[in-house]
Amino acid sequence: MTQSVDEIFEQICALIKPFNNKNVPLNKDTVFSVDLELDSLTVMDLLSEIEDEFDITVPLNMLPDLETIGQFTQAVQKLLSE
Amino acid sequence: MREPIPTHDTTLPRRLADFGTLLEAIEYAAKGIRGLNFYSPRGELETSISFKEIAKKSQEIGRRFIHFGIKKGSRVALIAETNDEFVCYFIGCQYAGLLPVPLPLPTSFGGREGYTAQLNQQMKSCGARVAISASYMLPLLDEATSGLKKMKFVGTSDTFEAQASLKEIKNVALPEAHPEDLAYLQYSSGSTRFPHGVAVTHKSLLANCHGIGNEGMDLTEDDRVVSWLPFYHDMGLVGTLLAPIANQVTTDYLATEAFARRPLQWLKLISKNKGTLAYSPTFGYDICARRASPTKIADLDLSSWRVAGIGGDMIRSDVLTNFQDTFKDVGFRHTTFVPSYGLAECTLAVSFARKNTGFEIDLIDEKVLTGEKKFLKEAKVNGNGVNYRNVVNCGIPIAEYELEIRDDNNIDLGEYQIGRVCVRGTSVMVGYFEDPEATDSCLSEDRWLDTGDMGYMKEGALYIIGRVKDLIIINGKNHWPQDIEWAVEQLDDLRSGDTAAVSIPGERDEEIPAILVQCRTRDAAERTAMENKIKDTVHNMIGISPVVALIPPRSLPRTSSGKLSRVKARKQYLAGDLVFNS
């Protein structure tokens, strides 16, 4: 079953929720480091949650390009379609 | 299911790195059955490679380099994955007389430009001729190597090995290596923008590996290393790869990025393979304890763990206490902790705490830290109302070193007085690669290295307090930036790593403290409130109100090993580079 970008986005937002201590409104332009204020260790926490949820492994070379939730959503979609 | 390479080897007597070169070391290890095991993020064995197989493959790679026309002494940049390929290329460079330069992998979300710029600076500074990475990293490596005219090959190992057939390279002669030859370059000190590559000789390397195996680990036949430390950092490269090779110790690896996502996997491997030696900076123990829950750790058995080494960052006793409380019911003994001190300029290790004692804390009077009292002996640990700071005992220097605590006039202060930590010994670097100016700034003609750290000796043991360059002196009183930063980072909305405390010149050229704080909010009222809270905190602490500068997230400069560079932060702040774009 293939998931739409919006479904993936919603799923990712649900996973971000426990990390979103300041209840920042989440949209595709939300930046992990700046808007969500996630430090590098927390980012890894979140990453492992997302990987487990979708049963994917996000390769290291993708990380430098993932600044926003939207970019992350696209990366997940790409990994799911591979 | 495949079995990992075992720990025991009755066929080969252990030699503690008493070799002339790394090549002699790998060839001796190759006579036995030991080797390296690489595990997947989920803890499954992915690759096993014996030291014998490493030696064979490395010789082939060495011949390929020579056949390709890479001249002796050239630098080879290796993006340091935790895998057998990195190991064979690193040793392969040794066979060809080349200097491998391990370079970092990306570690976090975003920051593409910063990452490729860092790689570019490092490769430029050492004049690398070859750069090799896994295929998935090639787009980043291509970007990082653009404009580097000395590069003769950029690509994957597969592409490199396709340049010549095995038959073509069969008769290529390998050069001899000598103990005084350089073995590799290590970029883990210095800033990201102006990197210094520490030049390590075979002799320094093996002297340090001997110290690690002999005094540091006190190796026994049952010993087995379990590591997640990256090979691009000195603690990972020397501590958990080259020392195991030079001392013939089977080692199990978990990739660093796998550890960062699932840190408990490290402890599971120790438990499963009966690991005895495992190392980490303080933060590694911190994230393990933070992710642990009774159900997650119930199946662990950490009773085999003999040396839980700590080093690479300021050792924080509260974190270690929390770790031992969390894991004591699954066999972790608090006596397992072995604090240590080291730096890349000394290959890796300088001192190790005594085994089976756990970590020891010295409480020292703040008046000694601030310079109001000179001798530690004067500070009695019993008064109320006296402020103390915890300092962890980093242990006894390994035998090869002379160590002195010196004052500003280079006079040896002996014990119980704080000064600059200076060392001399075989594993002190010969210098920063092709950088005499940087070398002369820390290495004297008679080969004493000024580590740049402040500390003191007490009953033969070394205690580290902080970096000398970072000291903030206000009205003749010394303040340690990490203390101020720690206090500020306890405020709501701030966290560890967000602040830098530096001293800047005031109007009358007096020193005033400046607190640079990474701030994520752009709301003016929130920012003012934060500034005021920080001013209050610092004022309460040191009696003077600081300048507070709110700077953009992730703008504080770090060294290539991720440590805050206060010297650089101060410079950038004074130059007006650390500002919000409005």
Interface residues (C-beta under 8 A of the other chain):
Chain A: V31 F32 S33 V34 D35 E37 L38 D39 S40 L41 V43 M44 D45 L47 S48 E51 T57 P59 L60 N61 L63 P64 D65 L66 E67
Chain B: P41 L105 P106 T107 S108 F109 G110 G111 R112 Y115 T116 Y136 M137 P139 L140 E257 A260 R261 R262 F283 I287 R291 R495 S496 G497 R520 P553 R554
